Amino acid sequence: MKSLEDYIQAASKNGQPPQPGIILAIRMCLLALKRLEIDNPNERKRSLVVVVETYRCLPDAIQLVTGCRLANRTLKLRDMGKMAATFVDLAADRAIRVAARESANEESSIQYPAIDRLEALARAYRAFPDEDLYQTEWVKVSLASEDLPGSHFPRVICEQCGEGIGFHREVRVGGRTVCRACAGERYYEPV
């Protein structure tokens, strides 16, 4: 596996170092992989799934370090608004949840009082021991068969709008098979 500095370099854009959250997230991935005893996540293309709990920096770092992606159903988003992720090793049937400790943010300004807040965070996230940055717990994660990598299911047609629906995301309403949008779970409003 690459080193922290290798991943930080890979996450740099236009010669600028990554934001502190990316560094924190990269280290989170490295810690989880170490605890799961996964040396090369690229060899686990279909047996490593990560459930991320925020939109922010975390998904980008997870994709960079683990190779997990939304497109192949190995990266899941459950937006809980937390800098946390659960790393699921399907082959070994075990999972570890890693959450960032808020205390590290405050501690960074104490340790590095003379520098800018973002630079202090970046330094702290590189230097602090894992125990100061994260809390971890072994957990159990149940994934539906349609949410597993590599699963294929027939598409059905919504009886109301006519759009195709995959991966058992259809619902039955009034004896009809409809998409979730037509069932009232729409995130948009037609104009």
N, C-alpha and C positions, 0 to 999 in steps of 0.2 A: 504494500500500500504506500501511497505517496506520503510525504511529510506534511505537517501543518503549513510550513512555508511554501511548499509546492502548490498546495491548494489555494493559499492566499494569493500567490502569484497568478494562478489560473483565474481567480476571481477579480483580479485587477482590471480596470477598464481605462483605456486611453492613458496608461501610465500612472493612473491614480490608484492608491490602495483602496481596497474595499471598505465599506462602512463597517463600523464595529459589530453590528448585528450579524453580518456575514461571517466574521471571524468567530463570534460566539457560536453560530450555527455550524460552522465547519468543525469546530472542536466537539460540539455535541454529537455530530455524526461519528467522528473518530472514537469518542468514548463508547458510544453504543456498539459500534462494530467490534471494538476491543472486548467488551463484555460478552458479546455474542460469539466471540472467537472466530470472526470472519476477517480473514486477512485480505482477501481480494473480492470486493463486492461485485465486480464485473463477471466473476464466475458464478454468481448467484442470480442471474438475470430473471428467473421466474420464481425464485424461492425467497426473495427478500421483498417485503412490502413495508412501506413506511406511511404511517398516518400522522399528518402534520396538523397542528392545532392553531395555526395563524397563517395569514396571507403574506405577511411582511417578508423579511429576509430569509426565513427558514426554508421555504420550498426551493429557492434557487440553490442554496448550499447543499441541500439534500440531493438534488439532481446532480450537482457537480461531483459530490463525493461518492454517492452510492450508485448513481446511474438510474435510480428509480424515476419514473415519469408518469404523468397523468395518462398519456396516450396508451401505455401498455398495462394500465391498472395496477402498477406497483407503487404509485404515489397516490395517497388518498388525502382529501382535505375534510376535516371536521373542524370548522371555524369556531373555536372556543375562546379566541382572543388571547391565547397563552403562547409564550415562547416555549413550546414543548412539542415532542414528537414521540411516537411509539414505533419501535423498530421490531418487525415481526419476521422471525426466521421460520418460514413454513416447513422447511426440511427437518428442523430440529424441534418443531412445535413448541416454540418459546418466544417470548417477547419482553422487551424492556422499554419502559417509558422514561424519558429523560426530560426534565424541566429545568429551565434556567432559574437560578435564585436571584430574587430582586436585590438582595443584600449586596451583591457584587457591584451593582451600579453605584451605590453609596460609598462602598469601600474604595472604588476606583478614584473618587475625588479626594478621599483621605490619603491614599497612597501617592497620588500624583497631583498635589494641590496647585502647582505652579503652571500647569499647562491647560490648554483648551479641553473642555468636557469630552468632546468626541475623541480627541487624541488620548486622553486619560483612559477612556473606555477601551479603545483599541489596544493600548499597552496592557491594561489589566486583563483583557480577554486572551491575550497571548501568554501572559506570565502567571496568572493565578492558578493554583492547583485545581483539578477537576472538582474536588469536594467543595471548594469555595464557590464554584460557578454553577454547579448542577446538583439537583437531587434526582436519584434514580430509584425505580422500583420495578420488580419483575411483575408482569401482568399477563392476563389471558385475553386474547382478542379473537372474537368469532367473526369470520368473514363469510358472507353468503356465497354460494357457488358462483353466482353471476358476477361477483366482485373479484374473483380470483384471476390472476394473470393467465392468459391463454384460453380462458373459457369462451365458448361460442354458443349463442342461442339464436333461434330464429327470430326475425323481426316480425312485428305485427303492425297492422295499419289502424290508426285511430279512426273510429267510426264517425267522429264528428268533424275533424279538420282534414283527415286524409293523410297526415304525415306518418312516416315510419317511426316505430318505437323499438329500441333494442334493449337487451339485457334485463328483461322482465321488469321494465319500468312502467308498464301499462297498469291501469287500474280498472276495476269494474264499477260502473255507476249506472243504476237503473237497468241492469241487464245488458249494458253495452260496454264494449272495450274501448276505453279512451286514453289519451295521453294525460299526463299530470296537469298540463296547462289547461286542457279542456275540462278537467275535473276541478279546477279552481286553484291550483297550485302555481299559477303563472307568476313569474317575476316581472313581467312586462304587461303593459296595457296597449292594445291596438289603438291607433289614432285614425 
